Amino acid sequence: MDSTSQAVYESRIERLEHSLRRTQWTVLGLLIAVIALGLSWYGGGGIAQRQITAKRVVVVDDSGAVRIRLGQDTQDTKRASRAAGVVLYDKTGHERGGMATMDNGRVALGLDAPNVPDGKESDRVGMMVDAKGHVMFAVADNQGIPVVMMKSADAGGTLQVMAATPDQKQVDVRTLGVKGDTQSTMGGG
């Protein structure tokens, strides 16, 4: 064997040793990554998470419009009482209903009319249980005026049927109760 071929063999052996070391470090790095991923997967509950904690979850549609909000109202809410629950929105961003518990002790489920200007009543169908356990169910017309209302109370329950007078300044109310029926007018002219 001559000195040239000896140098070629030594060079090839040196390159093979470097390649072997790189391969060993790569395998070690992959092993550490697999162990770390396995521990994070196991520690995080696997595929099904045990619990997710968040202040608000917002679901948007393909165009980015908010369609569902899960969480509590902001501090500056325009509701009578701050609510925490699920709020549904239409594709234009208008609130269309929801289900929530409220700071005043109520729990409510409501369905709203579309495109109602601020300051106007948007509820069209609503169910509510107040802090004392009393129940109310209401259906409103397209102006937001109740047309049917059922209420429970400590002394019994009532069913009210309502209609606006022809001049739209008052509402005629017929109340059906266990102890009798009454007829009255609400509003001022």
C-alpha positions as MATLAB code, in Angstrom:
seq = 'MDSTSQAVYESRIERLEHSLRRTQWTVLGLLIAVIALGLSWYGGGGIAQRQITAKRVVVVDDSGAVRIRLGQDTQDTKRASRAAGVVLYDKTGHERGGMATMDNGRVALGLDAPNVPDGKESDRVGMMVDAKGHVMFAVADNQGIPVVMMKSADAGGTLQVMAATPDQKQVDVRTLGVKGDTQSTMGGG';
ca = [
       0.000    0.000    0.000;
       1.422    3.348   -0.962;
       1.253    6.581    0.991;
      -1.343    8.158   -1.307;
      -3.859    5.381   -0.823;
      -3.127    5.416    2.935;
      -3.990    9.153    3.070;
      -7.207    8.552    1.082;
      -8.299    5.812    3.491;
      -7.518    7.937    6.542;
      -9.479   10.880    5.066;
     -12.469    8.609    4.342;
     -12.314    7.145    7.867;
     -12.173   10.640    9.376;
     -15.257   11.745    7.348;
     -17.102    8.575    8.384;
     -16.285    9.249   12.057;
     -17.641   12.835   11.747;
     -20.764   11.537   10.019;
     -21.242    8.931   12.740;
     -20.981   11.624   15.469;
     -23.541   13.854   13.678;
     -25.884   10.882   13.353;
     -25.483   10.044   17.050;
     -26.261   13.656   18.097;
     -29.264   13.784   15.746;
     -30.658   10.528   17.161;
     -30.118   11.813   20.701;
     -31.896   15.088   19.838;
     -34.822   13.233   18.265;
     -35.062   10.959   21.300;
     -35.192   13.976   23.646;
     -37.847   15.630   21.432;
     -39.988   12.470   21.397;
     -39.729   12.145   25.191;
     -40.599   15.846   25.670;
     -43.604   15.590   23.317;
     -44.791   12.432   25.060;
     -44.545   14.043   28.487;
     -46.335   17.206   27.343;
     -49.079   15.134   25.698;
     -49.551   13.015   28.801;
     -49.239   15.940   31.206;
     -51.761   18.006   29.221;
     -54.427   15.335   29.359;
     -53.696   13.605   26.094;
     -55.971   14.289   23.147;
     -58.988   15.159   25.318;
     -58.139   18.008   27.657;
     -59.322   17.651   31.236;
     -60.121   21.361   31.589;
     -59.680   24.577   29.665;
     -59.818   27.827   31.640;
     -60.547   31.086   29.837;
     -62.310   34.391   30.535;
     -63.999   34.461   27.129;
     -64.177   32.194   24.104;
     -65.215   33.781   20.820;
     -66.187   31.737   17.750;
     -65.984   33.470   14.367;
     -67.269   32.368   10.965;
     -65.229   32.084    7.757;
     -65.434   35.851    7.176;
     -64.220   36.652   10.711;
     -67.614   37.810   12.061;
     -68.273   36.903   15.719;
     -71.042   34.268   15.824;
     -70.814   32.894   19.408;
     -69.370   34.403   22.583;
     -68.943   32.316   25.706;
     -68.080   34.285   28.835;
     -69.147   37.200   31.016;
     -70.338   40.616   29.815;
     -67.811   43.411   30.049;
     -68.118   45.816   32.992;
     -69.797   48.484   30.815;
     -72.678   46.242   29.678;
     -75.982   47.867   28.713;
     -78.009   45.035   30.238;
     -80.038   45.520   33.418;
     -77.663   43.061   35.093;
     -74.293   41.702   33.988;
     -74.604   38.214   32.487;
     -72.291   35.224   32.022;
     -73.153   32.558   29.469;
     -73.499   31.974   25.729;
     -74.470   34.801   23.349;
     -75.388   34.084   19.709;
     -74.855   36.595   16.872;
     -76.045   36.679   13.257;
     -73.667   37.132   10.330;
     -73.952   40.935   10.587;
     -72.828   40.991   14.229;
     -76.223   41.640   15.830;
     -77.018   39.734   19.023;
     -79.773   37.208   18.276;
     -80.111   35.358   21.564;
     -78.417   33.539   24.344;
     -78.531   31.770   27.668;
     -76.935   33.166   30.793;
     -76.860   33.516   34.542;
     -77.019   37.096   35.737;
     -75.469   38.987   38.640;
     -78.966   39.758   39.992;
     -79.636   36.028   40.529;
     -81.644   35.406   37.376;
     -81.048   32.789   34.726;
     -82.443   33.606   31.284;
     -82.855   32.205   27.784;
     -83.774   34.641   25.033;
     -84.206   34.870   21.285;
     -83.917   38.330   19.713;
     -85.160   40.072   16.570;
     -82.604   41.070   13.913;
     -81.413   44.639   13.279;
     -83.023   46.326   16.280;
     -81.721   49.879   16.843;
     -80.102   50.724   20.183;
     -82.648   51.678   22.807;
     -85.391   49.503   21.304;
     -86.476   46.190   22.841;
     -84.953   43.281   20.891;
     -86.283   40.317   22.919;
     -88.968   38.354   21.098;
     -89.064   35.111   23.102;
     -87.751   34.884   26.628;
     -87.728   32.511   29.573;
     -86.436   33.565   32.961;
     -86.180   32.232   36.494;
     -85.509   34.946   39.079;
     -83.490   34.764   42.287;
     -86.577   33.640   44.256;
     -87.391   30.818   41.831;
     -90.289   32.581   40.068;
     -90.668   31.790   36.387;
     -91.618   34.051   33.484;
     -92.164   33.199   29.829;
     -92.819   36.015   27.340;
     -93.474   36.398   23.625;
     -93.283   39.885   22.074;
     -94.488   41.338   18.777;
     -92.211   42.934   16.191;
     -92.250   46.236   18.108;
     -91.029   44.488   21.270;
     -94.399   44.760   23.043;
     -95.289   41.598   24.991;
     -98.300   39.754   23.533;
     -98.223   36.664   25.765;
     -96.729   36.414   29.251;
     -96.872   33.578   31.765;
     -95.703   34.188   35.335;
     -95.432   32.087   38.436;
     -95.671   33.655   41.864;
     -95.805   32.552   45.480;
     -99.634   32.683   45.394;
    -100.073   30.972   42.001;
     -99.538   31.765   38.359;
    -101.081   33.901   35.632;
    -101.325   33.967   31.864;
    -101.584   37.366   30.229;
    -102.585   38.043   26.640;
    -101.926   41.593   25.385;
    -102.656   43.701   22.327;
    -101.990   47.328   21.496;
    -105.009   49.592   21.186;
    -105.745   50.863   17.644;
    -104.035   54.201   18.417;
    -100.921   52.265   19.659;
    -100.832   54.422   22.833;
    -102.011   51.751   25.271;
    -101.990   47.989   25.671;
    -105.117   45.999   26.529;
    -104.297   43.153   28.929;
    -106.380   40.094   29.722;
    -105.083   38.184   32.732;
    -106.162   34.596   33.315;
    -105.592   33.214   36.776;
    -106.800   30.384   38.978;
    -108.864   32.818   41.050;
    -110.458   34.531   38.055;
    -109.874   36.593   34.963;
    -109.352   40.355   34.717;
    -109.126   42.876   31.944;
    -107.104   46.096   32.138;
    -105.269   48.699   30.089;
    -101.607   49.661   30.484;
     -99.842   52.773   29.281;
    -100.728   56.418   29.160;
    -102.247   58.457   26.388;
];
